[in-house]
């Protein structure tokens, strides 16, 4: 992802964070105009998946953003459906795919 795009994604993620503070977005919902799916766990805040290139963007609760490339759709779907999303993220994404922080 290019620098300008990373700032746009981070800005959108922060907009999503702001909307959650107002109670307008529930867990599992796609935030309007951002494409981010709310996760809201101890570690994860929201995720976005782009099938082109298998890019998974993860926003952590501390505001850190991570981009993971070449992530199969099944892995993204597994994260969204997992009972323990933090464990799934740690074991199936962070441990197996190289992430770029933004």
Rosetta blueprint (number, residue, H / E / L):
1 X L
2 X L
3 X H
4 X H
5 X H
6 X H
7 X H
8 X H
9 X H
10 X H
11 X H
12 X H
13 X H
14 X H
15 X H
16 X H
17 X H
18 X H
19 X H
20 X H
21 X H
22 X L
23 X L
24 X L
25 X L
26 X L
27 X L
28 X L
29 X L
30 X E
31 X L
32 X L
33 X L
34 X L
35 X L
36 X L
37 X E
38 X E
39 X L
40 X L
41 X L
42 X L
43 X L
44 X E
45 X E
46 X E
47 X E
48 X E
49 X E
50 X E
51 X L
52 X H
53 X H
54 X H
55 X E
56 X E
57 X E
58 X E
59 X E
60 X E
61 X L
62 X L
63 X L
64 X L
65 X E
66 X E
67 X E
68 X E
69 X L
70 X L
71 X L
72 X L
73 X H
74 X H
75 X H
76 X H
77 X H
78 X H
79 X H
80 X H
81 X H
82 X L
83 X L
84 X L
85 X H
86 X H
87 X H
88 X H
89 X H
90 X H
91 X H
92 X H
93 X H
94 X H
95 X L
96 X L
97 X L
98 X L
99 X E
100 X E
101 X E
102 X L
